[in-house]
Amino acid sequence: MTIPLYYQIYRDLQYKICEGLYKPGAMLPTEADLEKIYGTSRAPVRQALGALENEGLVLRLQGKGTFVTKQVRTHPWFTATGFVNVYEQYWDRLSTQTLEISLKVPHDQDIQTFLNLGKKEQTTYLIRSQCIEETPVFVFEHYLPQRFDLSIFKAAGDFISMKEMLTSKFNTMICRVHEKLAVRIPPKKITDYLQVAEHTPVLRVRRFFSDNQGKAVWVSNQYVFTEKWEYEMDSTLNY
């Protein structure tokens, strides 16, 4: 799958803003300059700037230019989560570890149906954890079709973002996320990884991810013990 040019420009500018190469309040190069930098026409440049503006990373002022906003999130990968406040507050103390990579048959019917799997069809399966300092905060289970080669994940080691992995290694863009929240007693290995007692109820956030063609890409179970961490979402209403 070819990644659209506007998206490549958007991701490059997003990275440079979030890494501080363009500081809060700084003006980005003009649209004409961005055309030269990326060797493209005006349309994909404007599309990329529009995406950055929608994300709240830039402010476009007619006749003046495009400026990095004063309230830039340090890292942009976690916008589709109710725990973005945790990531923003503790980013410099957050570590990610890949705990398991294997082939696995998912026994949950929702996962099988979404990924269009046969009853005994295996998926590329990962378990990853994220800790603040030494304390586990989140444990993720990921189920992906086998076209996503597990050897690539093994070679990547302790990567930060699955979304970034799929974009950079597999040219797959995530464009839609459907989310379900439930309180569940997870398998023992999950409570072990979370360092909570077996049979402890935890919040399970299940996300179904699709690409820009509507094709199912992956299912993620995010487990969190919410005694300390709260799920929060902000929405802008247009009515």
C-alpha contacts under 8 A as a table, 3 or more apart, distances in Angstrom:
res1	aa1	res2	aa2	distance
1	M	171	N	6.00
1	M	172	T	6.88
2	T	171	N	6.78
3	I	7	Y	6.82
3	I	8	Q	6.93
3	I	171	N	6.33
3	I	172	T	7.65
3	I	173	M	7.59
4	P	7	Y	5.40
4	P	8	Q	6.60
5	L	8	Q	5.11
5	L	9	I	6.35
5	L	44	P	6.41
6	Y	9	I	5.14
6	Y	10	Y	6.05
6	Y	44	P	4.36
6	Y	45	V	6.18
6	Y	47	Q	6.00
6	Y	48	A	5.09
7	Y	10	Y	4.86
7	Y	11	R	6.00
7	Y	48	A	6.31
8	Q	11	R	5.24
8	Q	12	D	6.18
9	I	12	D	5.19
9	I	13	L	6.16
9	I	38	Y	7.29
9	I	44	P	7.83
9	I	45	V	7.01
9	I	48	A	6.05
10	Y	13	L	5.28
10	Y	14	Q	5.89
10	Y	48	A	4.53
10	Y	49	L	6.83
10	Y	51	A	6.93
10	Y	52	L	6.75
11	R	14	Q	4.92
11	R	15	Y	6.03
12	D	15	Y	5.20
12	D	16	K	6.30
13	L	16	K	5.06
13	L	17	I	6.10
14	Q	17	I	5.19
14	Q	18	C	6.07
14	Q	52	L	7.03
14	Q	57	L	7.74
14	Q	76	P	7.71
15	Y	18	C	5.20
15	Y	19	E	5.92
16	K	19	E	5.20
16	K	20	G	6.18
16	K	21	L	4.95
16	K	22	Y	6.06
17	I	20	G	5.22
17	I	21	L	5.76
17	I	22	Y	4.83
17	I	23	K	6.67
17	I	57	L	7.67
17	I	68	V	7.36
17	I	72	V	7.95
18	C	21	L	7.61
18	C	22	Y	7.90
18	C	72	V	7.07
18	C	73	R	6.81
18	C	74	T	5.30
18	C	75	H	5.61
18	C	76	P	7.16
19	E	22	Y	7.79
19	E	74	T	7.24
19	E	75	H	7.78
20	G	23	K	5.17
20	G	24	P	7.91
22	Y	26	A	6.10
22	Y	27	M	7.84
22	Y	28	L	7.31
22	Y	68	V	7.12
23	K	26	A	5.35
23	K	68	V	6.76
24	P	67	F	7.83
24	P	68	V	5.00
24	P	69	T	5.47
24	P	70	K	4.78
24	P	71	Q	7.27
24	P	72	V	6.79
25	G	67	F	5.81
25	G	68	V	5.01
25	G	69	T	5.75
25	G	70	K	5.77
26	A	67	F	5.50
26	A	68	V	5.48
27	M	65	G	6.71
27	M	66	T	5.62
27	M	67	F	4.27
27	M	68	V	6.37
28	L	65	G	7.40
28	L	66	T	5.61
28	L	67	F	5.90
28	L	68	V	7.25
29	P	32	A	7.95
29	P	33	D	5.72
29	P	34	L	6.10
29	P	66	T	7.82
30	T	33	D	5.07
30	T	34	L	6.16
30	T	65	G	6.64
30	T	66	T	7.51
31	E	34	L	5.01
31	E	35	E	6.18
31	E	42	R	6.88
31	E	45	V	6.62
31	E	46	R	7.35
32	A	35	E	5.13
32	A	36	K	6.64
32	A	42	R	7.36
33	D	36	K	5.16
33	D	37	I	6.17
34	L	37	I	4.87
34	L	38	Y	6.02
34	L	39	G	7.98
34	L	45	V	6.81
35	E	38	Y	5.48
35	E	39	G	5.51
35	E	40	T	5.05
35	E	41	S	5.72
35	E	42	R	6.22
35	E	45	V	6.69
36	K	39	G	4.96
36	K	40	T	6.86
40	T	44	P	7.34
40	T	45	V	7.66
41	S	44	P	6.54
41	S	45	V	7.06
42	R	45	V	5.28
42	R	46	R	6.21
43	A	46	R	5.28
43	A	47	Q	6.19
44	P	47	Q	4.88
44	P	48	A	6.05
45	V	48	A	5.15
45	V	49	L	6.24
46	R	49	L	5.07
46	R	50	G	6.02
47	Q	50	G	5.04
47	Q	51	A	6.33
48	A	51	A	5.13
48	A	52	L	6.37
49	L	52	L	5.03
49	L	53	E	6.11
49	L	58	V	7.77
50	G	53	E	5.00
50	G	54	N	6.14
51	A	54	N	5.08
51	A	55	E	6.28
52	L	55	E	5.09
52	L	56	G	6.39
52	L	57	L	5.42
52	L	58	V	5.89
53	E	56	G	5.03
53	E	57	L	5.74
53	E	58	V	4.88
53	E	59	L	5.93
53	E	60	R	7.27
54	N	57	L	7.69
55	E	58	V	7.89
56	G	59	L	7.43
56	G	69	T	7.13
56	G	72	V	7.56
57	L	68	V	5.92
57	L	69	T	5.57
57	L	71	Q	7.76
57	L	72	V	5.79
57	L	73	R	7.76
58	V	66	T	6.45
58	V	67	F	5.34
58	V	68	V	4.34
58	V	69	T	5.01
59	L	66	T	5.62
59	L	67	F	5.18
59	L	68	V	6.31
59	L	69	T	6.07
60	R	64	K	7.95
60	R	65	G	5.95
60	R	66	T	4.30
60	R	67	F	6.32
61	L	64	K	5.36
61	L	65	G	5.44
61	L	66	T	6.15
61	L	67	F	7.84
62	Q	65	G	6.47
68	V	72	V	7.58
69	T	72	V	5.99
73	R	76	P	6.46
73	R	88	E	6.89
74	T	88	E	6.74
74	T	91	W	7.88
75	H	78	F	7.52
75	H	88	E	7.68
76	P	79	T	6.35
77	W	80	A	7.97
77	W	161	S	6.79
77	W	163	K	7.43
77	W	164	E	7.59
78	F	81	T	5.86
78	F	83	F	8.00
78	F	84	V	5.88
78	F	87	Y	7.52
79	T	84	V	6.36
80	A	84	V	7.98
80	A	177	V	7.79
81	T	84	V	5.82
81	T	233	M	7.74
82	G	85	N	7.71
82	G	231	Y	4.75
82	G	232	E	4.59
82	G	233	M	5.20
83	F	86	V	5.33
83	F	87	Y	6.72
83	F	229	W	7.78
83	F	230	E	7.15
83	F	231	Y	5.57
83	F	232	E	6.25
84	V	87	Y	5.07
84	V	88	E	6.11
84	V	232	E	7.92
85	N	88	E	5.15
85	N	89	Q	6.01
85	N	232	E	7.74
86	V	89	Q	5.24
86	V	90	Y	5.93
86	V	91	W	7.77
86	V	229	W	7.62
87	Y	90	Y	5.42
87	Y	91	W	5.13
87	Y	94	L	7.59
88	E	91	W	5.51
90	Y	93	R	5.36
90	Y	94	L	6.06
90	Y	132	I	6.84
91	W	94	L	5.11
93	R	132	I	5.35
93	R	133	E	5.41
94	L	130	Q	6.70
94	L	131	C	5.59
94	L	132	I	4.61
94	L	133	E	6.27
95	S	130	Q	5.57
95	S	131	C	5.32
95	S	132	I	6.51
95	S	133	E	7.06
95	S	160	I	7.99
96	T	128	R	7.10
96	T	129	S	5.73
96	T	130	Q	4.44
96	T	131	C	6.49
96	T	158	D	5.95
96	T	159	F	6.80
96	T	160	I	5.92
97	Q	128	R	5.60
97	Q	129	S	5.33
97	Q	130	Q	6.43
97	Q	157	G	7.87
97	Q	158	D	4.80
97	Q	159	F	7.37
98	T	101	I	7.65
98	T	126	L	7.39
98	T	127	I	6.22
98	T	128	R	4.38
98	T	129	S	6.55
98	T	157	G	6.59
98	T	158	D	5.11
98	T	159	F	7.46
99	L	126	L	7.47
99	L	127	I	5.43
99	L	128	R	5.32
99	L	129	S	7.07
100	E	125	Y	7.75
100	E	126	L	5.36
100	E	127	I	4.98
100	E	128	R	7.06
101	I	124	T	7.47
101	I	125	Y	5.70
101	I	126	L	4.56
101	I	127	I	6.73
101	I	150	L	6.90
101	I	153	F	7.65
101	I	154	K	7.03
102	S	124	T	6.16
102	S	125	Y	5.27
102	S	126	L	6.60
102	S	150	L	7.07
103	L	122	Q	5.81
103	L	123	T	5.44
103	L	124	T	4.90
103	L	125	Y	5.53
103	L	150	L	7.96
104	K	122	Q	4.89
104	K	123	T	5.27
104	K	124	T	6.55
104	K	125	Y	5.89
105	V	119	K	7.90
105	V	120	K	5.95
105	V	121	E	5.76
105	V	122	Q	4.26
105	V	123	T	6.02
106	P	109	Q	7.93
106	P	111	I	6.81
106	P	112	Q	6.63
106	P	122	Q	7.14
106	P	123	T	7.27
106	P	143	Y	7.73
107	H	111	I	7.84
107	H	112	Q	7.37
107	H	119	K	7.90
108	D	111	I	5.53
108	D	112	Q	6.43
109	Q	112	Q	5.01
109	Q	113	T	5.95
110	D	113	T	5.24
110	D	114	F	6.09
111	I	114	F	5.26
111	I	115	L	6.10
111	I	143	Y	7.93
111	I	219	V	6.67
112	Q	115	L	5.41
112	Q	116	N	5.77
112	Q	117	L	4.94
112	Q	118	G	7.11
112	Q	119	K	7.33
113	T	116	N	4.92
113	T	117	L	6.42
114	F	117	L	7.88
114	F	208	F	7.61
114	F	216	A	6.56
115	L	144	L	7.75
115	L	145	P	6.99
115	L	216	A	5.77
115	L	217	V	7.23
115	L	218	W	7.17
115	L	219	V	7.98
117	L	120	K	7.86
117	L	121	E	5.79
118	G	121	E	4.95
122	Q	145	P	7.75
122	Q	146	Q	7.28
123	T	143	Y	5.90
123	T	144	L	5.44
123	T	145	P	5.02
123	T	146	Q	5.33
124	T	142	H	7.87
124	T	143	Y	5.86
124	T	144	L	5.03
124	T	145	P	5.97
124	T	146	Q	5.27
124	T	148	F	6.82
124	T	149	D	7.14
124	T	150	L	5.94
125	Y	141	E	7.22
125	Y	142	H	5.55
125	Y	143	Y	4.92
125	Y	144	L	6.51
125	Y	150	L	7.90
126	L	140	F	7.81
126	L	141	E	5.73
126	L	142	H	5.05
126	L	143	Y	6.90
127	I	139	V	7.07
127	I	140	F	5.47
127	I	141	E	4.64
127	I	142	H	6.40
128	R	139	V	5.76
128	R	140	F	5.11
128	R	141	E	6.72
129	S	136	P	6.87
129	S	137	V	7.57
129	S	138	F	5.66
129	S	139	V	4.37
129	S	140	F	6.14
129	S	193	Y	7.52
130	Q	136	P	5.98
130	Q	137	V	5.84
130	Q	138	F	5.23
130	Q	139	V	6.48
131	C	134	E	5.89
131	C	135	T	5.13
131	C	136	P	4.17
131	C	137	V	5.19
131	C	138	F	6.98
132	I	135	T	5.31
132	I	136	P	6.50
132	I	137	V	6.63
136	P	139	V	7.61
136	P	193	Y	7.29
136	P	194	L	5.41
136	P	195	Q	7.05
137	V	194	L	6.93
137	V	224	V	6.22
137	V	225	F	7.30
137	V	229	W	7.99
138	F	194	L	7.12
138	F	222	Q	6.56
138	F	223	Y	5.68
138	F	224	V	5.02
138	F	225	F	7.82
139	V	190	I	7.01
139	V	193	Y	7.05
139	V	194	L	6.68
139	V	222	Q	5.79
139	V	223	Y	5.15
139	V	224	V	6.74
140	F	220	S	6.61
140	F	221	N	5.49
140	F	222	Q	4.52
140	F	223	Y	6.23
141	E	220	S	5.56
141	E	221	N	4.98
141	E	222	Q	6.59
142	H	218	W	6.99
142	H	219	V	5.86
142	H	220	S	4.56
142	H	221	N	6.55
143	Y	218	W	5.66
143	Y	219	V	5.22
143	Y	220	S	6.40
144	L	147	R	7.98
144	L	148	F	6.61
144	L	217	V	6.43
144	L	218	W	4.65
144	L	219	V	6.70
145	P	148	F	6.09
145	P	217	V	7.21
145	P	218	W	7.20
146	Q	149	D	5.99
146	Q	150	L	7.65
148	F	152	I	7.97
148	F	170	F	7.38
149	D	152	I	5.77
149	D	153	F	7.29
150	L	153	F	5.16
150	L	154	K	6.26
151	S	154	K	4.94
151	S	155	A	6.16
152	I	155	A	5.10
152	I	156	A	6.25
152	I	169	K	7.84
153	F	156	A	5.01
153	F	157	G	6.68
154	K	157	G	5.62
156	A	159	F	6.16
159	F	162	M	7.56
159	F	165	M	7.73
161	S	164	E	5.23
161	S	165	M	6.31
162	M	165	M	4.93
162	M	166	L	6.20
163	K	166	L	5.27
163	K	167	T	6.31
163	K	173	M	7.71
163	K	174	I	6.96
164	E	167	T	5.11
164	E	168	S	5.97
165	M	168	S	5.28
165	M	169	K	5.56
165	M	170	F	7.32
166	L	169	K	5.54
166	L	170	F	5.03
166	L	171	N	6.32
166	L	172	T	5.29
166	L	173	M	6.97
167	T	170	F	5.76
167	T	171	N	4.66
167	T	172	T	4.77
167	T	173	M	5.48
167	T	174	I	7.99
168	S	171	N	5.83
168	S	172	T	7.81
172	T	211	D	6.76
173	M	211	D	5.44
173	M	212	N	6.44
174	I	177	V	7.75
174	I	209	F	6.42
174	I	210	S	5.73
174	I	211	D	4.54
174	I	212	N	6.52
174	I	217	V	7.82
175	C	209	F	7.61
175	C	210	S	6.10
175	C	211	D	5.10
175	C	212	N	5.13
176	R	209	F	5.81
176	R	210	S	5.16
176	R	211	D	6.59
176	R	212	N	7.52
176	R	214	G	7.72
177	V	207	R	6.35
177	V	208	F	5.56
177	V	209	F	4.71
177	V	210	S	6.51
178	H	207	R	5.57
178	H	208	F	5.07
178	H	209	F	6.67
179	E	205	V	6.90
179	E	206	R	5.67
179	E	207	R	4.47
179	E	208	F	6.42
180	K	205	V	5.84
180	K	206	R	5.12
180	K	207	R	6.45
181	L	203	L	7.12
181	L	204	R	5.89
181	L	205	V	4.71
181	L	206	R	6.36
182	A	203	L	5.94
182	A	204	R	5.38
182	A	205	V	6.66
183	V	201	P	6.25
183	V	202	V	5.56
183	V	203	L	4.59
183	V	204	R	5.87
184	R	201	P	5.31
184	R	202	V	5.61
184	R	203	L	6.33
184	R	204	R	6.34
185	I	199	H	5.52
185	I	200	T	5.89
185	I	201	P	4.52
185	I	202	V	6.23
186	P	190	I	6.11
186	P	191	T	6.66
186	P	199	H	7.23
186	P	200	T	7.83
186	P	201	P	7.30
186	P	202	V	7.32
187	P	190	I	5.47
187	P	191	T	6.77
188	K	191	T	5.18
188	K	192	D	6.06
188	K	198	E	5.81
188	K	199	H	7.46
189	K	192	D	4.89
189	K	193	Y	6.15
190	I	193	Y	5.08
190	I	194	L	6.18
190	I	223	Y	7.85
191	T	194	L	4.90
191	T	195	Q	5.86
191	T	196	V	5.29
191	T	197	A	6.40
191	T	198	E	5.83
191	T	199	H	7.73
191	T	200	T	7.31
192	D	195	Q	4.88
192	D	196	V	6.32
192	D	197	A	7.42
192	D	198	E	7.36
193	Y	196	V	7.92
194	L	224	V	7.67
194	L	225	F	7.55
196	V	200	T	6.79
197	A	200	T	5.69
201	P	225	F	7.77
202	V	223	Y	6.55
202	V	224	V	5.86
202	V	225	F	4.91
202	V	226	T	6.73
203	L	223	Y	5.74
203	L	224	V	5.37
203	L	225	F	6.24
203	L	226	T	6.61
204	R	221	N	6.32
204	R	222	Q	5.55
204	R	223	Y	4.67
204	R	224	V	6.67
205	V	220	S	7.94
205	V	221	N	5.70
205	V	222	Q	4.95
205	V	223	Y	6.47
206	R	219	V	7.13
206	R	220	S	5.63
206	R	221	N	4.52
206	R	222	Q	6.28
207	R	219	V	5.67
207	R	220	S	5.20
207	R	221	N	6.58
208	F	216	A	7.62
208	F	217	V	7.89
208	F	218	W	6.22
208	F	219	V	4.73
208	F	220	S	6.73
209	F	216	A	6.19
209	F	217	V	5.59
209	F	218	W	5.35
209	F	219	V	6.21
210	S	213	Q	7.68
210	S	214	G	5.38
210	S	215	K	5.25
210	S	216	A	4.47
210	S	217	V	5.14
210	S	218	W	7.23
211	D	214	G	5.28
211	D	215	K	5.41
211	D	216	A	6.62
211	D	217	V	6.41
212	N	215	K	7.39
224	V	229	W	7.66
225	F	228	K	7.33
225	F	229	W	7.13
226	T	229	W	4.70
226	T	230	E	5.81
227	E	230	E	7.77
